[in-house]
């Protein structure tokens, strides 16, 4: 299992550590988890990391949880133990990301999400944007799980470029 980071500077350091070496490389595939339901059917389970393969044998794994905790690692480690649950990993399960395989990673940015506490806006860094030749893949906190979006142009919002 891997430890998540909540502090903006720790997030930037972790993202830089894992993504700087793959800038300029092609994304081979992106895998997400599926959970076996009680009725035997399989369903998407975005609580577990998305696995981005820039090398054929070892992914960069990313997961958002809680309000703003980011889990990022190289390899197959998980943010929590899914003990007793049947899980499989499949590519091509997120339609908005299907355009990206075989495109080159050009940039990585961390951006702010939206959160209010009472009446007050809170700065929360929960948007990861990966720039590719054909657009931008966003992996953001979708209320305690990963959520995904594809943008043809840079998404709106406040971002800090990491690499």
C-alpha positions as CSV (number, residue, x, y, z in Angstrom):
1,X,0.0,0.0,0.0
2,X,1.1,3.6,-0.6
3,X,0.7,6.7,1.5
4,X,-1.2,9.6,0.1
5,X,-0.2,13.2,0.2
6,X,-2.4,16.2,1.0
7,X,0.0,19.1,1.0
8,X,0.3,21.0,-2.3
9,X,4.1,21.0,-2.2
10,X,4.2,17.2,-1.4
11,X,1.9,16.6,-4.4
12,X,4.1,18.6,-6.7
13,X,7.2,16.7,-5.5
14,X,5.5,13.3,-5.9
15,X,4.1,14.1,-9.4
16,X,7.5,15.5,-10.5
17,X,9.3,12.4,-9.3
18,X,7.1,10.0,-11.3
19,X,6.2,12.1,-14.4
20,X,9.4,14.0,-15.2
21,X,11.2,10.8,-16.4
22,X,8.3,10.0,-18.9
23,X,7.9,13.5,-20.4
24,X,8.3,12.9,-24.2
25,X,7.2,9.3,-24.0
26,X,4.1,7.8,-25.5
27,X,1.3,6.5,-23.4
28,X,0.9,2.9,-24.2
29,X,-2.4,2.3,-22.3
30,X,-4.4,3.4,-19.3
31,X,-6.0,0.7,-17.1
32,X,-8.8,1.1,-14.6
33,X,-10.1,-1.4,-12.1
34,X,-13.3,-3.4,-12.3
35,X,-15.0,-5.0,-9.3
36,X,-16.9,-8.3,-9.3
37,X,-20.4,-7.7,-8.0
38,X,-22.5,-10.1,-6.0
39,X,-24.5,-11.1,-9.1
40,X,-21.3,-12.0,-10.9
41,X,-21.2,-9.0,-13.2
42,X,-18.2,-6.7,-13.4
43,X,-18.5,-3.0,-12.8
44,X,-16.0,-0.1,-13.0
45,X,-14.4,0.7,-9.6
46,X,-12.7,4.1,-9.8
47,X,-11.6,4.1,-6.1
48,X,-8.5,2.2,-7.1
49,X,-5.8,3.9,-9.1
50,X,-5.7,4.5,-12.8
51,X,-2.6,2.9,-14.2
52,X,-0.8,4.8,-16.9
53,X,1.7,2.7,-18.9
54,X,4.5,4.7,-20.5
55,X,6.7,1.5,-20.2
56,X,5.2,-1.9,-21.0
57,X,6.0,-3.4,-17.6
58,X,5.5,-0.7,-14.9
59,X,2.8,1.8,-14.7
60,X,2.4,5.1,-12.9
61,X,-0.6,4.6,-10.6
62,X,-2.8,7.6,-9.5
63,X,-5.7,7.7,-7.2
64,X,-7.6,10.6,-5.5
65,X,-9.5,10.0,-2.2
66,X,-10.9,11.8,0.8
67,X,-11.1,15.6,0.1
68,X,-7.7,16.0,-1.5
69,X,-5.4,13.1,-0.8
70,X,-3.3,12.0,-3.8
71,X,-1.8,8.6,-4.1
72,X,0.9,8.3,-6.8
73,X,3.4,5.5,-7.3
74,X,5.3,3.6,-9.9
75,X,4.3,0.1,-10.0
76,X,1.3,-1.9,-8.9
77,X,0.9,-0.7,-5.3
78,X,-2.5,0.3,-4.0
79,X,-3.8,3.0,-1.6
80,X,-5.7,0.4,0.4
81,X,-6.1,-3.3,0.5
82,X,-9.2,-4.5,-1.4
83,X,-9.2,-7.7,0.7
84,X,-11.9,-10.2,-0.2
85,X,-12.9,-8.3,-3.4
86,X,-12.3,-9.7,-6.9
87,X,-10.6,-7.0,-9.0
88,X,-9.4,-7.0,-12.6
89,X,-7.6,-4.3,-14.5
90,X,-8.7,-3.4,-18.1
91,X,-7.7,-0.8,-20.6
92,X,-10.2,1.2,-22.6
93,X,-12.9,1.3,-20.0
94,X,-13.0,5.1,-19.8
95,X,-14.3,6.4,-23.1
96,X,-13.1,9.9,-22.8
97,X,-9.5,8.7,-22.5
98,X,-9.6,6.2,-25.4
99,X,-8.1,8.8,-27.8
100,X,-4.8,9.0,-25.8
101,X,-2.9,5.7,-26.2
102,X,0.1,6.2,-28.5
103,X,0.2,9.9,-27.9
104,X,3.2,11.7,-26.4
105,X,3.1,13.2,-22.9
106,X,4.1,16.8,-23.1
107,X,3.2,18.4,-19.8
108,X,1.9,17.7,-16.3
109,X,0.0,20.3,-14.2
110,X,-1.7,20.4,-10.8
111,X,-4.8,22.5,-10.5
112,X,-7.3,23.7,-7.9
113,X,-10.7,22.1,-7.5
114,X,-13.8,23.7,-6.0
115,X,-14.7,23.3,-2.3
116,X,-16.6,25.4,0.2
117,X,-16.5,25.0,4.0
118,X,-19.7,26.7,5.2
119,X,-19.7,29.9,3.3
120,X,-16.0,30.1,2.7
121,X,-14.1,28.9,-0.5
122,X,-11.3,26.6,0.3
123,X,-8.1,26.2,-1.8
124,X,-7.9,22.5,-2.7
125,X,-5.5,21.0,-5.2
126,X,-7.4,18.1,-6.7
127,X,-7.0,18.3,-10.5
128,X,-4.1,16.6,-12.3
129,X,-3.9,17.5,-16.0
130,X,-1.6,15.6,-18.4
131,X,-1.0,17.4,-21.7
132,X,-0.7,15.2,-24.8
133,X,-0.3,16.1,-28.5
134,X,-4.1,15.6,-29.0
135,X,-5.5,17.2,-25.9
136,X,-5.5,17.1,-22.1
137,X,-6.4,14.2,-19.8
138,X,-7.7,15.3,-16.5
139,X,-7.8,13.0,-13.5
140,X,-9.6,14.7,-10.6
141,X,-11.2,13.9,-7.3
142,X,-14.7,12.8,-8.0
143,X,-15.9,12.7,-4.4
144,X,-13.7,10.0,-2.9
145,X,-12.8,8.3,-6.2
146,X,-11.0,9.1,-9.5
147,X,-13.0,11.0,-12.1
148,X,-11.8,11.6,-15.7
149,X,-12.3,14.2,-18.4
150,X,-10.7,14.8,-21.8
151,X,-10.2,18.4,-23.0
152,X,-9.2,19.5,-26.5
153,X,-7.8,22.7,-25.1
154,X,-6.3,23.6,-21.7
155,X,-9.0,23.3,-19.1
156,X,-10.1,26.4,-17.3
157,X,-8.9,27.0,-13.8
158,X,-5.8,27.8,-11.7
159,X,-2.9,25.4,-12.5
160,X,0.7,25.1,-11.6
161,X,2.9,23.4,-14.3
162,X,5.0,20.7,-12.8
163,X,6.9,19.5,-15.8
